Amino acid sequence: MDRTQDPVAPVLLFDSGVGGLTVLAELRRVLPQAPVVYVADTAGLPYGTKTEAQIAARVAGLLGRLTERLKPRLVCIACNTASTIALGMVREVLEVPIVGTVPAIKPAAALTHSGVIGLLGTQATIRQAYVDRLEHEFAAGKHLLRHGAPDLVDAAEAKLRGETPDAEAIASAVDALRSMPGGADIDTVVLACTHFPLLEDELAAAFGPGVGFVHGAEGIARQIARLLEGQEFVRKLADFALTTRPGASWDAYAQALAGYGLEGVGAV
């Protein structure tokens, strides 16, 4: 049966960790009836410090096995780093619709009044030519300041486990952008990692008043809904989450995952 015609076929959300839950939250708003399987490649975390070749091979290999096993109707790579590097390759090898995640530079350019935009992402994301193209196409005439903040991934993961996120990591990321030429005029910040919206309150406090934040989760959810328009959905089982590294560290997320409607947890 065509997966798009199988009402129990899930949407597969994939991320290196739990940042993709920010996409899931938006997807619940626009498509609450869709069954979802969330997969966290925690054994590969962090992606942002790996090479492009490592990320592309890992993501393509994992998604190949996952689509064979889970038979999703659509795959969302809910990770900026994986999307900017591996999206094209994955679309070539998988025979299901693929939705990626890209830095929200276009809406940021429309929102800024000062013309100075900060971008926080992983080290791998901020150096991609894809980001250069987005800047050239949508933020010409603006000043885009980029900073790779891998420690914010750890801080976001800690917050979701119920721990206090590392205040020094947050302050360091903000200071890095503010200290760049023109950084004092930043009024809009692109959160170019799906983990980072989990820290929006902490980042807002560190930046101070007058700074807005944009990320791609809402737009991604709308795109998924457009691609699945008219399809039938039946949820026979509770939505669940899988990890590539089971154990006590993954179990610590159980309560947070349940809050996103992921009642079961397991291993890939």
C-alpha positions as CSV (number, residue, x, y, z in Angstrom):
1,M,0.0,0.0,0.0
2,D,1.1,3.5,-0.8
3,R,2.2,5.0,2.5
4,T,0.3,8.2,1.8
5,Q,-2.8,6.0,1.7
6,D,-2.1,4.1,4.8
7,P,-3.9,6.0,7.6
8,V,-1.7,4.6,10.4
9,A,1.6,5.5,8.6
10,P,3.4,8.0,10.9
11,V,5.3,11.2,10.4
12,L,8.9,10.6,11.3
13,L,10.6,13.5,13.1
14,F,14.4,13.1,13.2
15,D,17.0,15.1,15.2
16,S,20.4,14.6,16.7
17,G,18.8,15.0,20.2
18,V,15.6,16.6,21.6
19,G,15.7,19.9,19.8
20,G,13.2,18.6,17.2
21,L,10.6,18.6,19.9
22,T,10.2,22.3,19.2
23,V,9.1,21.3,15.7
24,L,6.8,18.6,17.1
25,A,5.1,21.2,19.4
26,E,4.2,23.3,16.3
27,L,3.1,20.2,14.3
28,R,0.7,19.3,17.1
29,R,-1.0,22.6,16.7
30,V,-1.6,22.3,12.9
31,L,-1.9,18.5,12.6
32,P,-2.9,17.1,16.0
33,Q,-4.4,13.9,14.4
34,A,-1.2,12.8,12.7
35,P,0.6,9.8,14.3
36,V,4.2,10.7,15.1
37,V,7.4,8.8,15.7
38,Y,10.3,10.9,17.1
39,V,13.8,9.7,16.7
40,A,16.8,11.2,18.5
41,D,20.3,10.2,17.4
42,T,21.7,10.8,20.8
43,A,24.6,8.4,20.1
44,G,25.7,10.9,17.4
45,L,25.2,14.0,19.4
46,P,26.6,16.6,18.9
47,Y,26.4,16.9,15.1
48,G,27.7,20.5,15.1
49,T,31.3,19.4,15.8
50,K,31.4,16.7,13.1
51,T,32.6,16.9,9.5
52,E,30.2,17.3,6.7
53,A,31.1,13.8,5.4
54,Q,30.4,12.3,8.8
55,I,27.0,13.9,9.2
56,A,25.9,13.1,5.7
57,A,26.8,9.5,5.9
58,R,25.3,9.0,9.4
59,V,22.0,10.8,8.6
60,A,21.5,9.1,5.3
61,G,22.3,5.7,6.8
62,L,20.0,6.1,9.8
63,L,17.1,7.4,7.8
64,G,17.4,4.6,5.3
65,R,17.1,2.0,8.0
66,L,14.3,3.9,9.9
67,T,12.1,4.4,6.8
68,E,12.4,0.7,6.0
69,R,11.4,-0.2,9.6
70,L,8.8,2.4,10.4
71,K,7.4,3.0,6.9
72,P,6.6,6.7,7.5
73,R,4.4,8.8,5.1
74,L,6.8,11.7,5.5
75,V,10.2,12.4,7.1
76,C,11.1,15.7,8.7
77,I,14.8,16.3,9.4
78,A,14.2,18.5,12.4
79,C,17.8,19.6,12.7
80,N,19.4,22.6,11.0
81,T,22.9,21.0,10.9
82,A,21.7,17.7,9.3
83,S,19.4,19.6,6.9
84,T,21.9,22.0,5.6
85,I,24.4,19.2,4.9
86,A,22.5,16.0,4.1
87,L,19.0,17.1,2.9
88,G,19.9,16.7,-0.8
89,M,21.5,13.3,-0.4
90,V,18.6,12.0,1.7
91,R,16.0,13.2,-0.9
92,E,17.9,11.3,-3.6
93,V,17.9,8.0,-1.7
94,L,14.6,7.9,0.1
95,E,11.2,7.5,-1.7
96,V,9.2,9.4,0.8
97,P,8.6,13.2,1.1
98,I,11.4,14.9,3.0
99,V,11.0,18.2,4.9
100,G,14.2,19.9,6.1
101,T,15.0,22.7,8.5
102,V,16.8,25.8,7.5
103,P,17.8,29.0,9.3
104,A,14.9,31.5,9.4
105,I,16.9,34.3,7.8
106,K,14.1,35.4,5.5
107,P,11.6,36.2,8.3
108,A,14.4,37.8,10.4
109,A,15.3,40.1,7.5
110,A,11.6,41.2,7.4
111,L,11.4,41.8,11.1
112,T,14.6,43.7,11.8
113,H,14.5,47.5,12.2
114,S,18.2,48.1,12.8
115,G,19.3,45.9,9.9
116,V,21.6,43.9,12.2
117,I,20.6,40.3,12.7
118,G,22.3,37.8,15.0
119,L,22.4,34.1,14.1
120,L,23.1,31.4,16.6
121,G,23.7,27.9,15.3
122,T,26.1,25.0,15.5
123,Q,29.6,25.4,14.2
124,A,28.7,23.1,11.2
125,T,25.6,25.1,10.3
126,I,27.0,28.6,10.4
127,R,29.8,27.7,7.9
128,Q,27.6,26.2,5.3
129,A,27.3,27.7,1.8
130,Y,23.6,27.1,2.1
131,V,23.5,29.8,4.8
132,D,25.5,32.1,2.6
133,R,22.9,31.7,-0.1
134,L,20.1,32.4,2.3
135,E,21.8,35.6,3.4
136,H,22.5,36.7,-0.2
137,E,18.9,36.0,-1.3
138,F,16.9,37.3,1.7
139,A,19.2,39.6,3.7
140,A,21.0,41.6,1.1
141,G,21.6,45.0,2.6
142,K,21.4,43.6,6.1
143,H,24.2,42.8,8.5
144,L,24.1,39.1,9.5
145,L,26.4,38.2,12.4
146,R,26.9,34.5,13.0
147,H,28.1,32.6,16.0
148,G,28.6,28.9,16.5
149,A,27.3,28.0,20.0
150,P,27.6,24.2,20.6
151,D,27.4,24.6,24.4
152,L,23.8,25.8,23.9
153,V,22.8,22.4,22.7
154,D,24.0,20.9,26.0
155,A,22.2,23.6,27.9
156,A,18.9,23.0,26.1
157,E,19.2,19.2,26.7
158,A,19.8,19.9,30.3
159,K,16.8,22.1,30.6
160,L,14.6,19.5,29.1
161,R,15.8,17.0,31.6
162,G,14.6,19.3,34.4
163,E,18.1,20.7,35.2
164,T,19.2,24.3,35.3
165,P,20.8,25.3,32.0
166,D,24.4,26.5,32.0
167,A,24.1,30.3,32.5
168,E,27.7,30.8,31.4
169,A,27.0,29.1,28.1
170,I,24.1,31.4,27.4
171,A,26.0,34.5,28.5
172,S,29.0,33.5,26.3
173,A,26.9,33.1,23.2
174,V,25.2,36.4,23.7
175,D,28.5,38.2,24.5
176,A,30.1,36.7,21.3
177,L,27.4,38.2,19.1
178,R,27.3,41.5,21.0
179,S,31.1,41.9,20.8
180,M,31.2,41.7,17.0
181,P,31.3,44.9,15.0
182,G,27.7,46.2,14.9
183,G,26.7,43.6,17.5
184,A,25.3,46.3,19.8
185,D,22.6,47.0,17.3
186,I,21.3,43.5,17.0
187,D,17.5,43.6,17.3
188,T,16.6,40.2,15.8
189,V,18.2,36.8,16.5
190,V,17.8,33.7,14.3
191,L,17.8,30.5,16.4
192,A,19.3,28.3,13.8
193,C,19.3,25.1,15.8
194,T,16.1,23.4,16.8
195,H,17.4,23.0,20.3
196,F,17.8,26.8,20.9
197,P,14.1,27.8,21.1
198,L,14.0,25.7,24.3
199,L,16.3,28.5,25.7
200,E,14.5,31.5,24.3
201,D,13.5,32.8,27.8
202,E,17.1,32.6,29.0
203,L,18.5,34.1,25.8
204,A,16.0,36.9,26.0
205,A,17.0,37.8,29.5
206,A,20.7,37.8,28.5
207,F,20.2,39.9,25.4
208,G,18.0,42.4,27.2
209,P,14.9,44.3,25.9
210,G,14.3,45.1,22.3
211,V,15.5,41.8,20.8
212,G,13.2,39.4,19.0
213,F,13.8,35.8,18.1
214,V,12.8,33.8,15.1
215,H,13.1,30.1,14.3
216,G,11.7,27.8,11.7
217,A,9.5,25.4,13.7
218,E,6.2,27.0,12.8
219,G,7.0,27.2,9.1
220,I,8.2,23.6,9.0
221,A,5.0,22.4,10.6
222,R,3.0,24.4,8.0
223,Q,5.0,22.8,5.2
224,I,4.4,19.3,6.6
225,A,0.6,20.1,6.8
226,R,0.6,21.3,3.2
227,L,2.3,18.1,2.0
228,L,-0.1,15.9,3.9
229,E,-3.3,17.8,3.1
230,G,-6.2,15.5,2.4
231,Q,-4.6,12.4,3.8
232,E,-6.4,10.2,6.4
233,F,-4.8,9.7,9.8
234,V,-5.5,7.0,12.3
235,R,-3.5,6.7,15.6
236,K,-3.8,3.0,16.7
237,L,-0.9,3.3,19.1
238,A,0.4,6.1,21.3
239,D,3.1,8.2,19.7
240,F,6.5,7.3,20.8
241,A,10.2,8.3,20.8
242,L,13.3,6.2,19.9
243,T,16.9,6.8,20.6
244,T,20.2,5.5,19.3
245,R,21.6,5.5,22.8
246,P,19.2,4.0,25.4
247,G,20.0,4.0,29.1
248,A,19.7,6.1,32.1
249,S,20.5,9.4,30.3
250,W,17.7,8.8,27.9
251,D,15.3,7.8,30.6
252,A,15.8,11.2,32.2
253,Y,13.8,12.7,29.3
254,A,10.7,10.5,29.8
255,Q,8.7,13.1,31.6
256,A,9.5,15.8,29.1
257,L,8.8,13.5,26.2
258,A,5.4,12.7,27.7
259,G,4.7,16.4,27.8
260,Y,5.0,16.4,24.0
261,G,2.6,13.5,23.6
262,L,5.3,10.8,23.2
263,E,4.1,8.2,25.7
264,G,6.4,5.4,24.7
265,V,10.2,5.3,24.6
266,G,12.5,2.8,23.0
267,A,15.7,2.2,21.1
268,V,16.5,2.2,17.4
